[in-house]
Amino acid sequence: MDVEEQHKVCQLIEAVISADGVVDDAEREFLRKIVERFGLPEREPVPLSENDFGRTTTMLRTLGTDVQTRVMALLVEAAVIDGRVDPQERALLLASAAALGIDATALEERIVWRLRANAPAT
């Protein structure tokens, strides 16, 4: 993945974690780790505006096909990192999946699976 794609991935993660209007510490830390892994400069999440869904799905489609599925997995991780998926986050994930031809049921199953996997042990 080149630097331009890495920046796009970070912007996509920012879109997901800010979709509900709140970026908590776990989401901020998730983004920080991705930025660090890519070797990019530190960044703070930029709030999502109402019309960013189209921009986000368009940006996702511009990534290489070999990268898109991995990025969708990262977007799901970003959405579930705080232990829940807000309706706006879910809507953005569903729009993103649809843009890539990923079945909504498969996406919902992955979300549920990741939420269970990230749930604290009782």
Summary of the structure (lengths in Angstrom):
residues: 122
radius of gyration: 13.4
end to end distance: 38.7
largest distance: 41.8
contacts: 349
relative contact order: 0.17
helix: 70%
strand: 0%
